[in-house]
């Protein structure tokens, strides 16, 4: 009996609602759905990723590091391979791949979309294969973190 009186005196009313229920202009509970890809988008990203990393591997091992091609291009050979080698060398010396990947990945975390994910994947793929590993690795982490964000509302 004493216990019942003690606990009865300590009960507290539940917290009142911040906004009364009957107001029609009040926005209800917001539902945040995370950013998800459709199967077609996943297949598209797989193809883009494999092509990007494949071409970056080709540039790295058959144009930049292959001594025969390097000597021929440095001697003045004007082929498409030598021009691609010169462009890739200029871009990775100035960390362009890593910086672009990091900027696009930051945009993807703020507002996830398939476009920012694709561009970030391309830049990070080139960056990892062409010597911009640190910045591109951080960008890959941010791209993965973008899946924890809610998708942008569509009108």
Kinemage of the C-alpha trace (Angstrom):
@kinemage 1
@onewidth
@group {chain A} dominant
@subgroup {mainchain}
@vectorlist {calphas} color= white
{ca unk a 1} P 0.000 0.000 0.000
{ca unk a 2} L 2.775 2.422 0.904
{ca unk a 3} L 4.684 1.541 -2.259
{ca unk a 4} L 1.616 2.281 -4.423
{ca unk a 5} L 1.160 5.682 -2.827
{ca unk a 6} L 4.851 6.510 -3.299
{ca unk a 7} L 4.856 5.650 -6.993
{ca unk a 8} L 1.464 7.288 -7.580
{ca unk a 9} L 2.771 10.587 -6.255
{ca unk a 10} L 5.836 10.456 -8.551
{ca unk a 11} L 4.066 9.976 -11.883
{ca unk a 12} L 4.572 12.793 -14.343
{ca unk a 13} L 2.343 13.750 -17.213
{ca unk a 14} L 3.837 13.058 -20.646
{ca unk a 15} L 5.496 15.998 -22.360
{ca unk a 16} L 3.024 18.234 -24.150
{ca unk a 17} L 3.185 18.385 -27.930
{ca unk a 18} L 5.155 21.332 -29.274
{ca unk a 19} L 2.585 22.020 -31.962
{ca unk a 20} L -1.073 21.246 -31.408
{ca unk a 21} L -2.464 18.507 -33.611
{ca unk a 22} L -5.216 20.531 -35.280
{ca unk a 23} L -3.045 23.095 -37.137
{ca unk a 24} L -3.300 22.344 -40.892
{ca unk a 25} L -0.288 24.487 -41.940
{ca unk a 26} L 2.124 22.544 -39.778
{ca unk a 27} L 4.539 20.261 -41.608
{ca unk a 28} L 4.236 16.708 -40.397
{ca unk a 29} L 6.982 14.267 -39.636
{ca unk a 30} L 9.634 14.318 -42.338
{ca unk a 31} L 10.697 11.049 -43.871
{ca unk a 32} L 14.348 10.946 -44.896
{ca unk a 33} L 15.034 8.209 -47.389
{ca unk a 34} L 18.718 7.508 -47.994
{ca unk a 35} L 20.322 7.830 -51.405
{ca unk a 36} L 19.876 4.516 -53.222
{ca unk a 37} L 20.850 3.411 -56.701
{ca unk a 38} L 18.662 1.466 -59.091
{ca unk a 39} L 20.087 -1.725 -60.607
{ca unk a 40} L 20.563 0.050 -63.948
{ca unk a 41} L 22.548 2.817 -62.283
{ca unk a 42} L 24.731 0.242 -60.534
{ca unk a 43} L 25.413 -1.474 -63.868
{ca unk a 44} L 26.217 1.872 -65.458
{ca unk a 45} L 28.645 2.743 -62.647
{ca unk a 46} L 30.294 -0.677 -62.939
{ca unk a 47} L 30.901 -0.150 -66.663
{ca unk a 48} L 32.168 3.403 -66.120
{ca unk a 49} L 34.428 2.296 -63.273
{ca unk a 50} L 35.950 -0.606 -65.192
{ca unk a 51} L 36.530 1.494 -68.323
{ca unk a 52} L 38.072 4.303 -66.283
{ca unk a 53} L 40.413 2.093 -64.295
{ca unk a 54} L 41.246 0.072 -67.413
{ca unk a 55} L 42.238 3.148 -69.381
{ca unk a 56} L 44.192 4.500 -66.401
{ca unk a 57} L 46.052 1.177 -66.161
{ca unk a 58} L 46.777 1.365 -69.887
{ca unk a 59} L 48.147 4.883 -69.530
{ca unk a 60} L 50.213 4.055 -66.476
{ca unk a 61} L 51.833 0.818 -67.552
{ca unk a 62} L 51.943 1.136 -71.353
{ca unk a 63} L 52.526 4.879 -71.772
{ca unk a 64} L 53.977 6.511 -68.669
{ca unk a 65} L 56.167 3.737 -67.230
{ca unk a 66} L 56.999 1.770 -70.390
{ca unk a 67} L 60.529 2.863 -71.240
{ca unk a 68} L 60.313 2.337 -75.005
{ca unk a 69} L 57.248 4.577 -75.311
{ca unk a 70} L 58.680 7.095 -72.859
{ca unk a 71} L 61.924 7.414 -74.849
{ca unk a 72} L 60.086 7.711 -78.159
{ca unk a 73} L 57.701 10.359 -76.801
{ca unk a 74} L 60.522 12.312 -75.164
{ca unk a 75} L 62.405 12.216 -78.490
{ca unk a 76} L 59.526 14.048 -80.169
{ca unk a 77} L 57.156 11.384 -81.527
{ca unk a 78} L 53.759 12.993 -82.141
{ca unk a 79} L 51.203 10.221 -81.750
{ca unk a 80} L 47.944 10.099 -79.860
{ca unk a 81} L 49.580 7.902 -77.223
{ca unk a 82} L 52.336 10.467 -76.656
{ca unk a 83} L 49.804 13.276 -76.375
{ca unk a 84} L 47.735 11.250 -73.903
{ca unk a 85} L 50.925 10.500 -71.972
{ca unk a 86} L 51.872 14.175 -71.846
{ca unk a 87} L 48.389 15.185 -70.704
{ca unk a 88} L 48.190 12.476 -68.036
{ca unk a 89} L 51.686 13.338 -66.787
{ca unk a 90} L 50.821 17.035 -66.514
{ca unk a 91} L 47.549 16.298 -64.705
{ca unk a 92} L 48.957 13.879 -62.142
{ca unk a 93} L 52.009 16.056 -61.424
{ca unk a 94} L 49.651 18.874 -60.465
{ca unk a 95} L 47.290 16.536 -58.511
{ca unk a 96} L 44.360 17.476 -60.719
{ca unk a 97} L 42.740 14.030 -60.516
{ca unk a 98} L 42.825 13.973 -56.718
{ca unk a 99} L 41.642 17.560 -56.300
{ca unk a 100} L 38.745 17.123 -58.736
{ca unk a 101} L 37.781 13.837 -57.085
{ca unk a 102} L 37.831 15.457 -53.642
{ca unk a 103} L 35.741 18.458 -54.733
{ca unk a 104} L 33.151 16.323 -56.506
{ca unk a 105} L 32.991 13.876 -53.592
{ca unk a 106} L 32.372 16.761 -51.197
{ca unk a 107} L 29.541 17.947 -53.441
{ca unk a 108} L 28.212 14.379 -53.495
{ca unk a 109} L 28.138 14.239 -49.691
{ca unk a 110} L 26.250 17.542 -49.551
{ca unk a 111} L 23.770 16.632 -52.299
{ca unk a 112} L 24.001 13.031 -53.524
{ca unk a 113} L 23.135 12.296 -57.133
{ca unk a 114} L 24.131 9.853 -59.847
{ca unk a 115} L 25.927 12.621 -61.777
{ca unk a 116} L 28.261 13.590 -58.941
{ca unk a 117} L 28.830 9.929 -58.124
{ca unk a 118} L 29.811 9.181 -61.733
{ca unk a 119} L 32.181 12.144 -62.085
{ca unk a 120} L 33.704 11.446 -58.679
{ca unk a 121} L 34.193 7.784 -59.569
{ca unk a 122} L 35.937 8.694 -62.834
{ca unk a 123} L 38.235 11.244 -61.218
{ca unk a 124} L 39.042 8.983 -58.266
{ca unk a 125} L 39.698 6.011 -60.556
{ca unk a 126} L 42.181 8.008 -62.604
{ca unk a 127} L 43.669 9.495 -59.439
{ca unk a 128} L 44.271 6.173 -57.745
{ca unk a 129} L 45.885 4.643 -60.815
{ca unk a 130} L 47.884 7.756 -61.740
{ca unk a 131} L 49.692 8.545 -58.486
{ca unk a 132} L 47.163 10.808 -56.697
{ca unk a 133} L 46.338 8.120 -54.165
{ca unk a 134} L 45.850 10.134 -50.963
{ca unk a 135} L 43.359 12.676 -52.259
{ca unk a 136} L 41.551 10.091 -54.362
{ca unk a 137} L 41.321 7.696 -51.422
{ca unk a 138} L 39.723 10.380 -49.282
{ca unk a 139} L 37.352 11.113 -52.167
{ca unk a 140} L 36.338 7.439 -52.389
{ca unk a 141} L 35.568 7.502 -48.669
{ca unk a 142} L 33.405 10.588 -49.125
{ca unk a 143} L 31.619 9.006 -52.090
{ca unk a 144} L 30.748 6.024 -49.904
{ca unk a 145} L 29.649 8.382 -47.128
{ca unk a 146} L 27.238 9.976 -49.599
{ca unk a 147} L 25.045 6.874 -49.350
{ca unk a 148} L 24.272 7.766 -45.725
{ca unk a 149} L 22.725 11.089 -46.747
{ca unk a 150} L 19.094 11.479 -47.672
{ca unk a 151} L 18.330 11.756 -51.350
{ca unk a 152} L 17.400 15.229 -52.627
{ca unk a 153} L 13.686 15.880 -52.909
{ca unk a 154} L 12.305 15.720 -56.411
{ca unk a 155} L 9.545 18.012 -57.503
